[in-house]
Amino acid sequence: MHSPKVSAWAAVAIIVAVVMAGCSGGGDEPDPEPAATTAAVDPPAPAPPRRLLPAHLSDLDEHCLEHRGFDDAAEYAGDGPHPVAVIDREDYRLHQLARESLPGGWLPERPREAELVACVRRSGGDTRLGECDYTALIIGAAADATIPLYSQEYEFRVYSLRIPAPLVAEFTVEAVEGGCPERIDYDDGEPPERVMPDLTGPELEAALAEVVTSPA
């Protein structure tokens, strides 16, 4: 038979164990795990539309404004000659001069053949070349006039036509060989203070020779 004292201590131990067990958890439920979240993903941006060459060489004047290039243009690469379209947005005669005077293979027949485009701007030069005599052709117009002849500067900026259309060359040519313009037009009754020669075929060929014939 067990001693009553032993049974009493056993009971006390059981009660303490129950109380300790009840306090060990702090009495609070564990914090729930945060719910998993998925970040919103934007759909990929659509590819920009392809820029395609225009149908005519004269329409490449847009490239001289924006310099954005075309996806389907011929690549400027390898040895020359590199066909170049010549664009003067103020005077189409320069393109006609290029057609008449540049060597074969230098000027493309259509946009898809062009690797380069030469964008041309004009400004007055400082070299006095002589004088030009003009006779009034319209009754009531200003009297005959003698007008100083000065050089004219042509600024060339040559770009690749293929995207990303980098600037390939930049140079200025002074036109001095063209002589007096055949005619001048003015509306205010007074002749201009100066006249300037146009670029000649040999001057245009010499200006473009390096960029057209050299390796890319």
Backbone torsions as a table, in degrees:
resi	resn	phi	psi	omega
1	MET	NA	134.1	-178.6
2	HIS	-77.9	153.6	179.7
3	SER	-74.7	138.4	177.5
4	PRO	-59.0	-32.5	-178.8
5	LYS	-64.7	-40.6	-179.9
6	VAL	-63.3	-41.8	-179.8
7	SER	-63.8	-37.3	-179.2
8	ALA	-66.9	-44.8	178.9
9	TRP	-63.8	-35.0	178.3
10	ALA	-65.2	-38.3	179.2
11	ALA	-65.5	-43.0	179.1
12	VAL	-61.4	-41.9	-179.8
13	ALA	-62.3	-38.8	178.7
14	ILE	-64.6	-44.2	-179.0
15	ILE	-63.2	-44.9	179.2
16	VAL	-61.8	-42.0	179.9
17	ALA	-61.7	-39.3	178.7
18	VAL	-66.2	-44.6	-179.6
19	VAL	-63.8	-44.7	-179.6
20	MET	-63.1	-39.3	178.9
21	ALA	-64.7	-36.5	-179.9
22	GLY	-69.9	-26.9	-177.4
23	CYS	-91.5	-18.3	-171.0
24	SER	-65.8	-25.4	-177.4
25	GLY	-91.7	-0.9	-179.0
26	GLY	74.3	-5.0	176.6
27	GLY	81.0	-0.7	-178.6
28	ASP	-108.9	147.0	173.9
29	GLU	-71.9	145.3	177.0
30	PRO	-63.5	144.3	179.6
31	ASP	-61.8	136.6	179.1
32	PRO	-68.6	148.9	175.9
33	GLU	-65.9	138.2	178.5
34	PRO	-63.4	142.9	-179.1
35	ALA	-67.6	138.8	179.4
36	ALA	-67.7	135.3	179.1
37	THR	-117.6	148.8	178.5
38	THR	-113.8	121.8	-179.5
39	ALA	-67.2	141.3	178.4
40	ALA	-70.5	134.4	-179.6
41	VAL	-114.5	121.6	178.7
42	ASP	-71.2	143.2	176.8
43	PRO	-64.8	149.4	-179.8
44	PRO	-59.7	142.6	179.7
45	ALA	-66.2	142.6	179.1
46	PRO	-66.5	147.8	179.1
47	ALA	-65.4	141.8	178.8
48	PRO	-63.4	148.8	179.9
49	PRO	-63.6	146.2	178.9
50	ARG	-68.1	137.3	175.3
51	ARG	-92.5	117.6	-175.4
52	LEU	-108.6	150.1	-178.0
53	LEU	-61.8	146.4	174.6
54	PRO	-73.6	175.1	-175.4
55	ALA	-80.9	-25.8	-172.7
56	HIS	-125.3	148.2	178.4
57	LEU	-59.2	-37.4	-178.6
58	SER	-63.3	-23.2	-179.9
59	ASP	-77.8	-5.7	176.6
60	LEU	-72.9	-3.3	177.3
61	ASP	-60.1	-23.8	175.5
62	GLU	-59.5	-36.0	-179.2
63	HIS	-65.4	-29.2	179.0
64	CYS	-73.9	-11.7	176.2
65	LEU	-95.9	-40.6	-170.1
66	GLU	-109.6	-26.8	179.9
67	HIS	54.3	41.6	-177.4
68	ARG	-97.3	-19.8	177.5
69	GLY	78.9	179.5	-176.9
70	PHE	-136.8	141.7	-177.9
71	ASP	-67.0	-33.1	-173.1
72	ASP	-102.1	14.4	178.6
73	ALA	-73.9	155.4	176.1
74	ALA	-64.1	145.6	-178.0
75	GLU	-80.2	135.8	173.9
76	TYR	-81.9	101.5	-174.2
77	ALA	-159.7	159.3	173.5
78	GLY	75.6	-161.6	-179.3
79	ASP	-80.4	162.1	177.1
80	GLY	-78.2	176.0	1.8
81	PRO	-78.4	149.8	176.8
82	HIS	-107.7	105.4	-176.0
83	PRO	-55.4	134.0	-175.0
84	VAL	-127.7	129.8	172.1
85	ALA	-86.2	132.6	-177.0
86	VAL	-105.5	118.6	-173.6
87	ILE	-122.9	118.9	168.7
88	ASP	-118.3	106.5	-172.0
89	ARG	-69.5	-14.1	-179.6
90	GLU	-98.8	-14.2	-175.0
91	ASP	-155.0	110.1	-177.8
92	TYR	-70.9	-12.9	-176.5
93	ARG	-63.9	-25.7	179.4
94	LEU	-66.7	-38.2	176.3
95	HIS	-63.9	-40.7	178.3
96	GLN	-64.6	-39.3	176.4
97	LEU	-61.3	-40.6	178.5
98	ALA	-61.9	-41.4	179.9
99	ARG	-63.8	-34.6	-175.0
100	GLU	-84.9	-23.9	-167.8
101	SER	-121.7	-20.6	-176.4
102	LEU	-77.5	147.5	179.1
103	PRO	-62.0	160.2	177.9
104	GLY	-60.0	139.1	-179.3
105	GLY	89.0	-10.5	179.5
106	TRP	-85.1	-36.9	-175.7
107	LEU	-107.9	124.4	-179.9
108	PRO	-70.2	151.1	175.2
109	GLU	-84.4	-24.9	-179.0
110	ARG	-148.1	161.0	-174.4
111	PRO	-56.1	-36.9	-175.4
112	ARG	-68.5	-13.3	177.5
113	GLU	-89.0	-15.4	-174.0
114	ALA	-80.0	131.6	171.4
115	GLU	-97.0	-29.5	-175.0
116	LEU	-129.3	158.7	169.3
117	VAL	-133.5	129.2	178.0
118	ALA	-100.5	112.4	179.4
119	CYS	-94.1	124.5	-169.9
120	VAL	-118.3	135.6	173.3
121	ARG	-128.4	145.9	-177.5
122	ARG	-110.4	152.8	172.2
123	SER	-155.4	160.9	-178.3
124	GLY	-70.4	138.2	176.4
125	GLY	-92.0	176.5	-176.2
126	ASP	-108.2	-3.9	-175.9
127	THR	-90.0	119.2	177.6
128	ARG	-81.9	127.1	-173.7
129	LEU	-106.2	-17.7	-177.6
130	GLY	153.5	-150.4	-179.9
131	GLU	-135.3	154.2	179.1
132	CYS	-124.5	132.1	179.4
133	ASP	-101.2	130.7	-179.2
134	TYR	-126.2	146.2	177.9
135	THR	-114.5	131.1	179.4
136	ALA	-65.6	132.8	-177.5
137	LEU	-103.8	-11.3	-176.2
138	ILE	-116.5	131.4	178.6
139	ILE	-61.5	131.4	-179.7
140	GLY	93.7	-9.0	177.7
141	ALA	-77.3	174.3	179.9
142	ALA	-60.7	156.6	-179.6
143	ALA	-66.1	170.2	175.9
144	ASP	-52.0	148.7	-174.1
145	ALA	-139.6	147.3	170.3
146	THR	-112.3	120.1	-170.7
147	ILE	-122.0	135.0	177.6
148	PRO	-61.8	141.4	177.1
149	LEU	-104.7	121.0	178.4
150	TYR	-118.3	158.1	176.8
151	SER	-65.7	162.5	176.3
152	GLN	-126.3	135.7	-178.7
153	GLU	-99.9	134.3	177.5
154	TYR	-113.2	116.2	178.1
155	GLU	-94.7	120.3	-179.2
156	PHE	-104.9	130.7	169.2
157	ARG	-125.8	114.1	-173.0
158	VAL	-105.6	124.0	-176.9
159	TYR	-117.8	150.9	165.7
160	SER	-71.5	142.4	179.4
161	LEU	-84.3	-22.2	-177.1
162	ARG	-80.5	133.2	175.1
163	ILE	-53.6	131.4	16.1
164	PRO	-92.5	14.6	170.7
165	ALA	56.4	58.4	179.7
166	PRO	-72.3	157.9	172.4
167	LEU	-73.0	124.7	-176.0
168	VAL	-96.9	-39.4	-177.7
169	ALA	-155.8	154.6	179.4
170	GLU	-146.9	126.9	-178.3
171	PHE	-161.2	163.9	-179.9
172	THR	-123.6	136.3	-180.0
173	VAL	-119.3	135.4	177.7
174	GLU	-98.6	118.1	178.9
175	ALA	-83.3	120.4	-177.5
176	VAL	-132.7	-10.4	-170.9
177	GLU	-98.3	-8.9	-171.2
178	GLY	-73.6	-17.4	-179.3
179	GLY	74.5	-169.1	-176.4
180	CYS	-71.4	135.8	172.1
181	PRO	-57.8	143.5	-176.4
182	GLU	-63.1	-35.4	179.9
183	ARG	-149.3	156.7	174.8
184	ILE	-130.8	147.8	179.6
185	ASP	-122.3	135.1	175.7
186	TYR	-151.8	148.8	-171.1
187	ASP	-111.8	-14.0	-172.2
188	ASP	-94.8	9.8	176.8
189	GLY	88.6	-11.5	-179.1
190	GLU	-120.4	134.1	178.0
191	PRO	-68.1	160.4	178.5
192	PRO	-66.9	160.8	-179.7
193	GLU	-74.5	-22.2	179.1
194	ARG	-154.0	158.9	171.0
195	VAL	-125.3	161.1	-175.1
196	MET	-136.5	145.3	178.4
197	PRO	-77.6	152.2	171.1
198	ASP	-82.0	160.0	175.3
199	LEU	-65.4	138.7	177.2
200	THR	-91.9	166.4	177.9
201	GLY	-57.9	-49.2	177.7
202	PRO	-61.4	-35.8	177.8
203	GLU	-66.2	-40.1	179.4
204	LEU	-66.6	-43.1	179.0
205	GLU	-62.1	-43.6	179.8
206	ALA	-64.5	-35.8	-179.2
207	ALA	-65.8	-37.9	-173.8
208	LEU	-95.2	-8.2	-170.3
209	ALA	-56.7	-46.9	-174.2
210	GLU	-65.7	-48.0	-175.1
211	VAL	-70.5	-29.0	-178.5
212	VAL	-81.0	-38.9	-172.6
213	THR	-94.4	-19.5	-177.6
214	SER	-77.3	155.3	174.5
215	PRO	-60.2	149.6	-179.3
216	ALA	-66.1	NA	NA
